[in-house]
C-alpha cells in the first residue's frame, strides 16, 4: 500500500514540534511531497534489509539501518529485539539537548568479589563410528542426511521460457519488419495495429525487447553514422504501444523506460536528433502519467535526473542533452513547469544567449518559449499589467519572446 501523508498532518507536526507558525499552502504542499517521498524510499530500503535477514516481519532495527544508508541519524528508544532495552531506555535533557541512555542495573563491586565462581563444565570424550563399510551409521553423533534433497531430480529446476506459437512468431516477425520498413503506408498500418490491437499482450515482452535492443545497438559507438531513421521508427513504435489502452507495460518498464531516456538524454545521436528527442519526451511524459505512483517513486526519481542535468553548471552535459531534460520535465505536466522550471528560466536565459551554435540556440529558445507560454497562460492571462512581472521572473532574454507569444494567443 503506498504511503501518502495529508497536508493537515504535516501542518500539525510543523506547528507542534518546530514552532513554525502558519506556513503557506505551497510550503505545506512541498513538505508533504518531500516527506512522502523520503518515507517511501526508507520503507523500501527497510524491506530490503528485511529480505536480506530472511525474516517476515519488519522491525525498528530495519528502519534504523535504512536511515544509516541515507546518512541520517537513527531513531533512539525504538528497539524491538530486547524488552530490557525498550523498558529501560531513558531520556535526559542537558544543555538544551536530549541525551538518550540505557539505565543499566547497578551491581556493587563487593558483590562481584564475594560471589562464588560457577563450576566449569567437565570435559568428556565419546567414541563413535564415522563410517562402517563406506556407510554412515545412524547414531546421534553423526549428522543426519536429508535423503529427500538428494532424490530431487535436476529437471525440476530447469528454467522455463515463454514459447510462442508458429502463428505468433510469424505475426511478430511481419509486424516488426513492417514497423521499420521504408514503405510509409504499410508502416502506418503497422503502427495503427500496435496502438489498437489487444491481442499483442502475448508478444508484448518480445516487442519491448526488440525496441530496447534496437535502441541500444543504434546508440552504440559502432553504429552507422546516420541512425536517426531507425531510432525514430523505434520511438514511434514505443509511442504506439503507449497509446494502446489494452496493454499493460508496467512489468516491462525496467527495459522500456531506460531505452526511452537514452534517446532523450544521449549526446548528439544523428543529424535529426531534435525531432527524436521531442517524441521521446512525449513517450516519457506518458509513462510518468500512466505508471508513476507514490510507491514506486518513478516520477520523483525521473525529475531528479532531469533537474540535475538542467541545473548543472558543468560542461559534462551538452546543450542537446539539456534540451532533452527540459522536454522531459515539461511533458509531465504544467505543475512541474511552474514549480521547477520557472525559477531556473532567468539564469538559464543568460547562459543560452551565449551559445555559439546557432541551431542549438534556436531550438532551445523555441521549445522553452513554447512550454513557458502555455504554463504561464494557465496561471495568469493579464498580459499588459504583468509585463514588469515577466521581466522580473524570466529575465531580459525570454520575457519579450514570451510576451509576444502570449499576445498572439489572445
PEJO-V288866 format. One record per residue. N is the residue number from 1. RES is the residue in three letters. PSI is psi in degrees with one decimal (* if undefined). BURIAL is # if it has 24 or more other ideal C-beta (glycine too) atoms within 12 Angstrom, else .. D_FIRST is the distance of its C-alpha to the first C-alpha in Angstrom with 1 decimal. Layout:
# PEJO-V288866
n->N res->RES psi->PSI burial->BURIAL d_first->D_FIRST
n->N res->RES psi->PSI burial->BURIAL d_first->D_FIRST
This chain:
# PEJO-V288866
n->1 res->UNK psi->126.3 burial->. d_first->0.0
n->2 res->UNK psi->147.3 burial->. d_first->3.8
n->3 res->UNK psi->131.2 burial-># d_first->6.6
n->4 res->UNK psi->117.1 burial->. d_first->9.3
n->5 res->UNK psi->147.1 burial-># d_first->12.6
n->6 res->UNK psi->156.7 burial->. d_first->15.3
n->7 res->UNK psi->-33.9 burial->. d_first->18.8
n->8 res->UNK psi->-39.4 burial->. d_first->20.4
n->9 res->UNK psi->-39.8 burial->. d_first->18.7
n->10 res->UNK psi->-38.1 burial-># d_first->19.8
n->11 res->UNK psi->-41.3 burial-># d_first->23.2
n->12 res->UNK psi->-45.3 burial->. d_first->23.6
n->13 res->UNK psi->-40.0 burial->. d_first->22.9
n->14 res->UNK psi->-37.2 burial-># d_first->25.2
n->15 res->UNK psi->-32.0 burial->. d_first->27.9
n->16 res->UNK psi->-41.8 burial->. d_first->27.7
n->17 res->UNK psi->-29.7 burial->. d_first->27.7
n->18 res->UNK psi->-4.8 burial->. d_first->29.3
n->19 res->UNK psi->45.6 burial->. d_first->31.7
n->20 res->UNK psi->-13.1 burial->. d_first->30.8
n->21 res->UNK psi->-152.4 burial->. d_first->32.1
n->22 res->UNK psi->121.1 burial->. d_first->31.0
n->23 res->UNK psi->155.1 burial->. d_first->29.0
n->24 res->UNK psi->163.1 burial->. d_first->29.1
n->25 res->UNK psi->-37.1 burial->. d_first->26.4
n->26 res->UNK psi->-40.0 burial->. d_first->26.2
n->27 res->UNK psi->-42.7 burial->. d_first->25.9
n->28 res->UNK psi->-40.4 burial-># d_first->23.1
n->29 res->UNK psi->-40.8 burial->. d_first->21.2
n->30 res->UNK psi->-44.8 burial->. d_first->21.8
n->31 res->UNK psi->-39.5 burial-># d_first->20.8
n->32 res->UNK psi->-43.5 burial-># d_first->17.5
n->33 res->UNK psi->-41.7 burial-># d_first->16.7
n->34 res->UNK psi->-43.0 burial->. d_first->18.0
n->35 res->UNK psi->-43.5 burial-># d_first->16.2
n->36 res->UNK psi->-44.0 burial-># d_first->12.8
n->37 res->UNK psi->-43.7 burial-># d_first->13.8
n->38 res->UNK psi->-44.4 burial->. d_first->15.4
n->39 res->UNK psi->-38.5 burial-># d_first->12.8
n->40 res->UNK psi->-43.2 burial-># d_first->10.3
n->41 res->UNK psi->-41.2 burial-># d_first->13.4
n->42 res->UNK psi->-39.6 burial-># d_first->14.4
n->43 res->UNK psi->-38.5 burial-># d_first->11.3
n->44 res->UNK psi->-41.7 burial-># d_first->11.7
n->45 res->UNK psi->-36.4 burial-># d_first->15.4
n->46 res->UNK psi->-37.6 burial-># d_first->15.0
n->47 res->UNK psi->-32.5 burial->. d_first->13.3
n->48 res->UNK psi->-42.9 burial->. d_first->16.3
n->49 res->UNK psi->-39.3 burial-># d_first->18.6
n->50 res->UNK psi->-45.6 burial->. d_first->17.1
n->51 res->UNK psi->-35.9 burial->. d_first->17.8
n->52 res->UNK psi->-33.8 burial->. d_first->21.2
n->53 res->UNK psi->-2.7 burial->. d_first->22.1
n->54 res->UNK psi->48.1 burial->. d_first->21.3
n->55 res->UNK psi->166.2 burial->. d_first->19.5
n->56 res->UNK psi->-15.3 burial->. d_first->16.7
n->57 res->UNK psi->140.2 burial->. d_first->15.7
n->58 res->UNK psi->134.3 burial->. d_first->14.8
n->59 res->UNK psi->170.6 burial->. d_first->17.7
n->60 res->UNK psi->-27.9 burial-># d_first->18.8
n->61 res->UNK psi->-35.9 burial-># d_first->21.1
n->62 res->UNK psi->-42.8 burial-># d_first->18.5
n->63 res->UNK psi->-34.3 burial-># d_first->17.2
n->64 res->UNK psi->-39.2 burial-># d_first->20.9
n->65 res->UNK psi->-37.8 burial-># d_first->21.6
n->66 res->UNK psi->-37.8 burial-># d_first->18.9
n->67 res->UNK psi->-39.5 burial-># d_first->20.7
n->68 res->UNK psi->-33.4 burial->. d_first->24.0
n->69 res->UNK psi->-29.6 burial->. d_first->22.9
n->70 res->UNK psi->19.5 burial->. d_first->22.6
n->71 res->UNK psi->41.0 burial->. d_first->25.9
n->72 res->UNK psi->152.7 burial->. d_first->24.4
n->73 res->UNK psi->125.1 burial->. d_first->26.0
n->74 res->UNK psi->162.4 burial->. d_first->24.1
n->75 res->UNK psi->148.0 burial->. d_first->23.5
n->76 res->UNK psi->139.4 burial->. d_first->26.5
n->77 res->UNK psi->9.1 burial->. d_first->26.7
n->78 res->UNK psi->26.6 burial->. d_first->23.3
n->79 res->UNK psi->146.9 burial->. d_first->24.5
n->80 res->UNK psi->-7.4 burial->. d_first->23.4
n->81 res->UNK psi->-43.6 burial->. d_first->25.8
n->82 res->UNK psi->129.3 burial->. d_first->28.9
n->83 res->UNK psi->-29.7 burial->. d_first->29.5
n->84 res->UNK psi->-41.4 burial->. d_first->32.6
n->85 res->UNK psi->-40.1 burial->. d_first->30.8
n->86 res->UNK psi->-34.6 burial->. d_first->28.4
n->87 res->UNK psi->-28.9 burial->. d_first->31.3
n->88 res->UNK psi->7.8 burial->. d_first->33.9
n->89 res->UNK psi->128.7 burial-># d_first->32.1
n->90 res->UNK psi->154.7 burial->. d_first->34.1
n->91 res->UNK psi->132.6 burial->. d_first->34.0
n->92 res->UNK psi->133.0 burial->. d_first->37.2
n->93 res->UNK psi->118.0 burial->. d_first->38.0
n->94 res->UNK psi->126.8 burial->. d_first->40.6
n->95 res->UNK psi->46.6 burial->. d_first->41.8
n->96 res->UNK psi->26.2 burial->. d_first->38.9
n->97 res->UNK psi->145.9 burial->. d_first->36.4
n->98 res->UNK psi->120.4 burial->. d_first->34.2
n->99 res->UNK psi->127.5 burial->. d_first->35.3
n->100 res->UNK psi->138.3 burial->. d_first->33.3
n->101 res->UNK psi->161.1 burial->. d_first->35.2
n->102 res->UNK psi->125.0 burial->. d_first->35.3
n->103 res->UNK psi->89.8 burial->. d_first->38.1
n->104 res->UNK psi->156.5 burial->. d_first->39.8
n->105 res->UNK psi->132.7 burial->. d_first->42.5
n->106 res->UNK psi->121.9 burial->. d_first->46.0
n->107 res->UNK psi->125.0 burial->. d_first->48.4
n->108 res->UNK psi->144.1 burial->. d_first->52.2
n->109 res->UNK psi->-35.1 burial->. d_first->53.9
n->110 res->UNK psi->-34.3 burial->. d_first->56.8
n->111 res->UNK psi->-37.3 burial->. d_first->54.6
n->112 res->UNK psi->-36.1 burial->. d_first->53.4
n->113 res->UNK psi->-42.6 burial->. d_first->57.1
n->114 res->UNK psi->-12.8 burial->. d_first->58.5
n->115 res->UNK psi->146.2 burial->. d_first->55.8
n->116 res->UNK psi->144.5 burial->. d_first->56.9
n->117 res->UNK psi->149.8 burial->. d_first->55.4
n->118 res->UNK psi->144.4 burial->. d_first->53.5
n->119 res->UNK psi->125.4 burial->. d_first->55.4
n->120 res->UNK psi->154.5 burial->. d_first->54.4
n->121 res->UNK psi->138.6 burial->. d_first->53.6
n->122 res->UNK psi->148.3 burial->. d_first->56.5
n->123 res->UNK psi->131.4 burial->. d_first->56.5
n->124 res->UNK psi->143.7 burial->. d_first->57.0
n->125 res->UNK psi->136.3 burial->. d_first->57.5
n->126 res->UNK psi->143.6 burial->. d_first->57.1
n->127 res->UNK psi->135.2 burial->. d_first->58.3
n->128 res->UNK psi->162.3 burial->. d_first->56.6
n->129 res->UNK psi->128.9 burial->. d_first->56.8
n->130 res->UNK psi->-36.7 burial->. d_first->54.2
n->131 res->UNK psi->145.5 burial->. d_first->55.5
n->132 res->UNK psi->114.2 burial->. d_first->58.4
n->133 res->UNK psi->40.4 burial->. d_first->59.8
n->134 res->UNK psi->2.4 burial->. d_first->56.7
n->135 res->UNK psi->140.7 burial->. d_first->54.3
n->136 res->UNK psi->122.3 burial->. d_first->52.2
n->137 res->UNK psi->149.8 burial->. d_first->53.3
n->138 res->UNK psi->82.1 burial->. d_first->50.7
n->139 res->UNK psi->167.1 burial->. d_first->51.2
n->140 res->UNK psi->-28.5 burial->. d_first->48.8
n->141 res->UNK psi->-23.4 burial->. d_first->49.6
n->142 res->UNK psi->141.3 burial->. d_first->48.5
n->143 res->UNK psi->144.4 burial->. d_first->44.8
n->144 res->UNK psi->147.1 burial->. d_first->43.6
n->145 res->UNK psi->127.0 burial->. d_first->42.7
n->146 res->UNK psi->104.2 burial->. d_first->40.0
n->147 res->UNK psi->-28.9 burial->. d_first->41.9
n->148 res->UNK psi->-30.0 burial->. d_first->39.0
n->149 res->UNK psi->-40.3 burial->. d_first->37.5
n->150 res->UNK psi->-29.9 burial->. d_first->40.9
n->151 res->UNK psi->-4.5 burial->. d_first->41.3
n->152 res->UNK psi->130.7 burial->. d_first->38.1
n->153 res->UNK psi->142.2 burial->. d_first->39.2
n->154 res->UNK psi->-21.1 burial->. d_first->38.1
n->155 res->UNK psi->-19.6 burial->. d_first->37.6
n->156 res->UNK psi->-26.2 burial->. d_first->34.4
n->157 res->UNK psi->11.9 burial->. d_first->32.8
n->158 res->UNK psi->131.1 burial->. d_first->34.0
n->159 res->UNK psi->138.2 burial->. d_first->31.4
n->160 res->UNK psi->151.5 burial->. d_first->31.0
n->161 res->UNK psi->154.5 burial->. d_first->31.0
n->162 res->UNK psi->107.8 burial->. d_first->30.2
n->163 res->UNK psi->130.6 burial->. d_first->33.7
n->164 res->UNK psi->148.6 burial->. d_first->34.8
n->165 res->UNK psi->169.0 burial->. d_first->37.6
n->166 res->UNK psi->-39.5 burial->. d_first->40.9
n->167 res->UNK psi->-40.0 burial->. d_first->40.2
n->168 res->UNK psi->-37.2 burial->. d_first->36.8
n->169 res->UNK psi->-42.3 burial->. d_first->38.4
n->170 res->UNK psi->-40.8 burial->. d_first->41.2
n->171 res->UNK psi->-44.5 burial-># d_first->38.8
n->172 res->UNK psi->-43.6 burial-># d_first->36.7
n->173 res->UNK psi->-47.3 burial->. d_first->40.0
n->174 res->UNK psi->-38.3 burial->. d_first->41.5
n->175 res->UNK psi->-45.8 burial-># d_first->38.5
n->176 res->UNK psi->-38.8 burial-># d_first->38.0
n->177 res->UNK psi->-36.4 burial->. d_first->41.7
n->178 res->UNK psi->-34.8 burial-># d_first->42.0
n->179 res->UNK psi->-24.2 burial-># d_first->39.2
n->180 res->UNK psi->17.5 burial-># d_first->41.1
n->181 res->UNK psi->167.4 burial->. d_first->44.6
n->182 res->UNK psi->-7.8 burial->. d_first->47.1
n->183 res->UNK psi->108.7 burial->. d_first->47.6
n->184 res->UNK psi->-42.1 burial->. d_first->45.9
n->185 res->UNK psi->-44.9 burial->. d_first->46.1
n->186 res->UNK psi->-35.8 burial->. d_first->44.6
n->187 res->UNK psi->-38.7 burial-># d_first->41.9
n->188 res->UNK psi->-37.8 burial->. d_first->40.8
n->189 res->UNK psi->-41.1 burial->. d_first->40.8
n->190 res->UNK psi->-39.9 burial-># d_first->38.6
n->191 res->UNK psi->-34.7 burial-># d_first->36.1
n->192 res->UNK psi->-36.2 burial->. d_first->36.1
n->193 res->UNK psi->-42.7 burial-># d_first->35.2
n->194 res->UNK psi->-31.9 burial-># d_first->32.3
n->195 res->UNK psi->-5.6 burial-># d_first->31.0
n->196 res->UNK psi->-21.8 burial->. d_first->31.5
n->197 res->UNK psi->121.4 burial-># d_first->31.8
n->198 res->UNK psi->-11.5 burial->. d_first->28.9
n->199 res->UNK psi->2.7 burial->. d_first->30.4
n->200 res->UNK psi->-8.4 burial-># d_first->29.7
n->201 res->UNK psi->-30.4 burial->. d_first->26.4
n->202 res->UNK psi->-32.7 burial->. d_first->28.7
n->203 res->UNK psi->16.2 burial-># d_first->30.1
n->204 res->UNK psi->-40.4 burial-># d_first->27.2
n->205 res->UNK psi->-37.6 burial-># d_first->26.7
n->206 res->UNK psi->-36.8 burial-># d_first->30.5
n->207 res->UNK psi->-43.2 burial-># d_first->30.5
n->208 res->UNK psi->-42.0 burial-># d_first->27.8
n->209 res->UNK psi->-37.7 burial->. d_first->29.8
n->210 res->UNK psi->-42.6 burial-># d_first->33.0
n->211 res->UNK psi->-47.8 burial-># d_first->31.8
n->212 res->UNK psi->-42.6 burial-># d_first->30.3
n->213 res->UNK psi->-37.2 burial->. d_first->33.4
n->214 res->UNK psi->-41.1 burial-># d_first->35.8
n->215 res->UNK psi->-41.0 burial-># d_first->34.4
n->216 res->UNK psi->-43.8 burial-># d_first->34.6
n->217 res->UNK psi->-41.6 burial->. d_first->38.2
n->218 res->UNK psi->-15.2 burial-># d_first->39.4
n->219 res->UNK psi->-5.2 burial-># d_first->38.1
n->220 res->UNK psi->156.7 burial->. d_first->39.7
n->221 res->UNK psi->-23.8 burial->. d_first->43.0
n->222 res->UNK psi->-1.2 burial->. d_first->44.9
n->223 res->UNK psi->160.0 burial->. d_first->44.0
n->224 res->UNK psi->163.7 burial->. d_first->46.8
n->225 res->UNK psi->-48.2 burial->. d_first->47.7
n->226 res->UNK psi->98.7 burial->. d_first->46.7
n->227 res->UNK psi->10.8 burial-># d_first->43.3
n->228 res->UNK psi->-30.0 burial-># d_first->42.0
n->229 res->UNK psi->-50.6 burial-># d_first->42.8
n->230 res->UNK psi->-38.0 burial-># d_first->40.6
n->231 res->UNK psi->-39.9 burial-># d_first->37.7
n->232 res->UNK psi->-40.1 burial-># d_first->37.9
n->233 res->UNK psi->-42.7 burial-># d_first->38.0
n->234 res->UNK psi->-39.7 burial-># d_first->34.8
n->235 res->UNK psi->-34.8 burial-># d_first->32.9
n->236 res->UNK psi->-37.1 burial-># d_first->34.2
n->237 res->UNK psi->-42.1 burial-># d_first->32.8
n->238 res->UNK psi->-42.6 burial-># d_first->29.4
n->239 res->UNK psi->-38.5 burial-># d_first->29.7
n->240 res->UNK psi->-40.0 burial-># d_first->30.7
n->241 res->UNK psi->-37.2 burial-># d_first->27.8
n->242 res->UNK psi->-25.4 burial-># d_first->25.4
n->243 res->UNK psi->-18.9 burial-># d_first->27.3
n->244 res->UNK psi->110.8 burial-># d_first->26.8
n->245 res->UNK psi->-15.7 burial->. d_first->24.2
n->246 res->UNK psi->-13.3 burial->. d_first->24.4
n->247 res->UNK psi->143.6 burial-># d_first->23.2
n->248 res->UNK psi->110.1 burial->. d_first->19.8
n->249 res->UNK psi->7.1 burial-># d_first->20.2
n->250 res->UNK psi->-37.0 burial->. d_first->16.7
n->251 res->UNK psi->-12.1 burial->. d_first->17.8
n->252 res->UNK psi->13.4 burial-># d_first->20.9
n->253 res->UNK psi->-28.1 burial-># d_first->19.9
n->254 res->UNK psi->-19.3 burial->. d_first->20.9
n->255 res->UNK psi->-39.2 burial-># d_first->24.4
n->256 res->UNK psi->-50.5 burial-># d_first->24.6
n->257 res->UNK psi->-42.5 burial-># d_first->23.3
n->258 res->UNK psi->-32.8 burial-># d_first->25.5
n->259 res->UNK psi->-39.8 burial-># d_first->28.5
n->260 res->UNK psi->-43.9 burial-># d_first->28.1
n->261 res->UNK psi->-29.7 burial-># d_first->27.9
n->262 res->UNK psi->-42.7 burial-># d_first->30.9
n->263 res->UNK psi->-29.9 burial-># d_first->33.0
n->264 res->UNK psi->-37.8 burial-># d_first->31.8
n->265 res->UNK psi->-1.3 burial-># d_first->32.5
n->266 res->UNK psi->160.1 burial-># d_first->35.2
n->267 res->UNK psi->-178.5 burial->. d_first->38.7
n->268 res->UNK psi->108.0 burial-># d_first->41.4
n->269 res->UNK psi->-32.5 burial-># d_first->40.8
n->270 res->UNK psi->-175.2 burial-># d_first->43.6
n->271 res->UNK psi->-39.9 burial->. d_first->45.9
n->272 res->UNK psi->54.7 burial->. d_first->43.7
n->273 res->UNK psi->-14.0 burial-># d_first->40.4
n->274 res->UNK psi->-46.1 burial-># d_first->39.8
n->275 res->UNK psi->-35.8 burial-># d_first->39.0
n->276 res->UNK psi->-42.3 burial-># d_first->36.8
n->277 res->UNK psi->-36.7 burial-># d_first->34.7
n->278 res->UNK psi->-45.9 burial-># d_first->34.5
n->279 res->UNK psi->-38.6 burial-># d_first->33.2
n->280 res->UNK psi->-35.9 burial-># d_first->30.8
n->281 res->UNK psi->-38.9 burial-># d_first->29.5
n->282 res->UNK psi->-41.7 burial-># d_first->28.9
n->283 res->UNK psi->-40.8 burial-># d_first->27.0
n->284 res->UNK psi->-43.1 burial-># d_first->24.8
n->285 res->UNK psi->-38.6 burial-># d_first->24.1
n->286 res->UNK psi->-41.0 burial-># d_first->23.2
n->287 res->UNK psi->-43.5 burial-># d_first->20.7
n->288 res->UNK psi->-46.9 burial-># d_first->19.0
n->289 res->UNK psi->-28.2 burial->. d_first->19.0
n->290 res->UNK psi->-35.6 burial-># d_first->17.8
n->291 res->UNK psi->-6.1 burial-># d_first->15.2
n->292 res->UNK psi->131.0 burial-># d_first->14.1
n->293 res->UNK psi->170.5 burial->. d_first->10.6
n->294 res->UNK psi->-24.1 burial-># d_first->9.3
n->295 res->UNK psi->-46.2 burial->. d_first->7.4
n->296 res->UNK psi->-15.6 burial->. d_first->10.7
n->297 res->UNK psi->28.5 burial-># d_first->13.0
n->298 res->UNK psi->-42.5 burial-># d_first->15.6
n->299 res->UNK psi->-44.6 burial-># d_first->17.3
n->300 res->UNK psi->-40.1 burial-># d_first->17.8
n->301 res->UNK psi->-38.6 burial->. d_first->19.1
n->302 res->UNK psi->-40.3 burial-># d_first->21.4
n->303 res->UNK psi->-40.0 burial-># d_first->22.7
n->304 res->UNK psi->-39.4 burial->. d_first->23.6
n->305 res->UNK psi->-48.9 burial-># d_first->25.6
n->306 res->UNK psi->-43.1 burial-># d_first->27.4
n->307 res->UNK psi->-37.4 burial-># d_first->28.1
n->308 res->UNK psi->-39.7 burial->. d_first->29.5
n->309 res->UNK psi->-42.7 burial-># d_first->31.9
n->310 res->UNK psi->-32.2 burial-># d_first->33.0
n->311 res->UNK psi->-4.4 burial-># d_first->33.5
n->312 res->UNK psi->136.9 burial->. d_first->35.3
n->313 res->UNK psi->-4.1 burial->. d_first->39.0
n->314 res->UNK psi->164.5 burial->. d_first->39.9
n->315 res->UNK psi->9.9 burial->. d_first->41.7
n->316 res->UNK psi->-20.4 burial->. d_first->39.4
n->317 res->UNK psi->130.9 burial-># d_first->37.7
n->318 res->UNK psi->165.9 burial-># d_first->40.0
n->319 res->UNK psi->-25.6 burial-># d_first->40.1
n->320 res->UNK psi->-36.2 burial-># d_first->39.0
n->321 res->UNK psi->-40.7 burial-># d_first->35.8
n->322 res->UNK psi->-34.2 burial-># d_first->35.3
n->323 res->UNK psi->-46.2 burial-># d_first->36.0
n->324 res->UNK psi->-40.1 burial-># d_first->33.1
n->325 res->UNK psi->-40.0 burial-># d_first->30.7
n->326 res->UNK psi->-45.6 burial-># d_first->31.9
n->327 res->UNK psi->-40.5 burial-># d_first->31.5
n->328 res->UNK psi->-39.4 burial-># d_first->28.0
n->329 res->UNK psi->-44.5 burial-># d_first->27.0
n->330 res->UNK psi->-27.0 burial-># d_first->28.8
n->331 res->UNK psi->-9.9 burial-># d_first->27.5
n->332 res->UNK psi->-64.3 burial-># d_first->23.9
n->333 res->UNK psi->168.0 burial->. d_first->24.9
n->334 res->UNK psi->-24.1 burial->. d_first->27.5
n->335 res->UNK psi->-38.1 burial->. d_first->25.3
n->336 res->UNK psi->-38.5 burial-># d_first->25.1
n->337 res->UNK psi->-44.7 burial-># d_first->28.9
n->338 res->UNK psi->-41.3 burial-># d_first->29.6
n->339 res->UNK psi->-31.4 burial->. d_first->27.5
n->340 res->UNK psi->-39.5 burial-># d_first->28.3
n->341 res->UNK psi->-41.7 burial-># d_first->31.4
n->342 res->UNK psi->-44.9 burial-># d_first->33.5
n->343 res->UNK psi->-18.3 burial->. d_first->34.0
n->344 res->UNK psi->-14.5 burial-># d_first->35.1
n->345 res->UNK psi->-41.3 burial-># d_first->37.5
n->346 res->UNK psi->-47.1 burial-># d_first->40.5
n->347 res->UNK psi->-32.8 burial->. d_first->40.5
n->348 res->UNK psi->-35.7 burial-># d_first->39.6
n->349 res->UNK psi->-36.6 burial-># d_first->42.6
n->350 res->UNK psi->-29.1 burial->. d_first->45.0
n->351 res->UNK psi->-34.4 burial-># d_first->44.0
n->352 res->UNK psi->-36.3 burial-># d_first->44.0
n->353 res->UNK psi->-13.1 burial->. d_first->47.5
n->354 res->UNK psi->2.1 burial->. d_first->48.8
n->355 res->UNK psi->133.0 burial->. d_first->47.6
n->356 res->UNK psi->-27.0 burial->. d_first->50.7
n->357 res->UNK psi->117.0 burial->. d_first->49.3
n->358 res->UNK psi->-40.7 burial->. d_first->50.1
n->359 res->UNK psi->-45.0 burial->. d_first->47.7
n->360 res->UNK psi->-40.4 burial-># d_first->44.7
n->361 res->UNK psi->-46.7 burial->. d_first->45.8
n->362 res->UNK psi->-43.3 burial->. d_first->46.1
n->363 res->UNK psi->-45.9 burial-># d_first->42.8
n->364 res->UNK psi->-44.7 burial-># d_first->40.8
n->365 res->UNK psi->-42.6 burial-># d_first->42.6
n->366 res->UNK psi->-47.4 burial-># d_first->42.1
n->367 res->UNK psi->-36.3 burial-># d_first->38.4
n->368 res->UNK psi->-44.0 burial-># d_first->37.7
n->369 res->UNK psi->-39.0 burial-># d_first->40.0
n->370 res->UNK psi->-50.8 burial-># d_first->38.4
n->371 res->UNK psi->-38.9 burial-># d_first->34.8
n->372 res->UNK psi->-35.0 burial-># d_first->35.9
n->373 res->UNK psi->-45.5 burial-># d_first->38.1
n->374 res->UNK psi->-41.8 burial->. d_first->35.4
n->375 res->UNK psi->-41.2 burial-># d_first->33.0
n->376 res->UNK psi->-34.4 burial-># d_first->35.8
n->377 res->UNK psi->-32.9 burial-># d_first->37.0
n->378 res->UNK psi->-18.3 burial->. d_first->33.7
n->379 res->UNK psi->-45.5 burial->. d_first->34.0
n->380 res->UNK psi->132.2 burial->. d_first->37.8
n->381 res->UNK psi->0.6 burial->. d_first->40.7
n->382 res->UNK psi->92.1 burial->. d_first->43.6
n->383 res->UNK psi->-49.5 burial->. d_first->45.2
n->384 res->UNK psi->-43.6 burial->. d_first->48.6
n->385 res->UNK psi->-16.9 burial->. d_first->47.5
n->386 res->UNK psi->20.4 burial->. d_first->44.8
n->387 res->UNK psi->-42.4 burial->. d_first->47.0
n->388 res->UNK psi->-37.6 burial->. d_first->47.2
n->389 res->UNK psi->-36.4 burial->. d_first->43.4
n->390 res->UNK psi->-44.6 burial-># d_first->43.0
n->391 res->UNK psi->-36.8 burial->. d_first->45.3
n->392 res->UNK psi->-35.3 burial->. d_first->43.7
n->393 res->UNK psi->-39.8 burial-># d_first->40.1
n->394 res->UNK psi->-6.6 burial-># d_first->40.9
n->395 res->UNK psi->174.5 burial-># d_first->44.2
n->396 res->UNK psi->-14.7 burial->. d_first->47.5
n->397 res->UNK psi->-47.7 burial-># d_first->46.5
n->398 res->UNK psi->-24.8 burial-># d_first->43.7
n->399 res->UNK psi->-47.8 burial-># d_first->44.6
n->400 res->UNK psi->-37.7 burial->. d_first->47.7
n->401 res->UNK psi->-41.0 burial-># d_first->46.0
n->402 res->UNK psi->-40.6 burial-># d_first->43.0
n->403 res->UNK psi->-39.2 burial-># d_first->45.5
n->404 res->UNK psi->-41.5 burial->. d_first->47.5
n->405 res->UNK psi->-36.7 burial-># d_first->44.6
n->406 res->UNK psi->-38.6 burial-># d_first->43.5
n->407 res->UNK psi->-38.5 burial->. d_first->47.1
n->408 res->UNK psi->-27.8 burial->. d_first->47.2
n->409 res->UNK psi->-10.4 burial->. d_first->44.1
n->410 res->UNK psi->* burial->. d_first->45.7
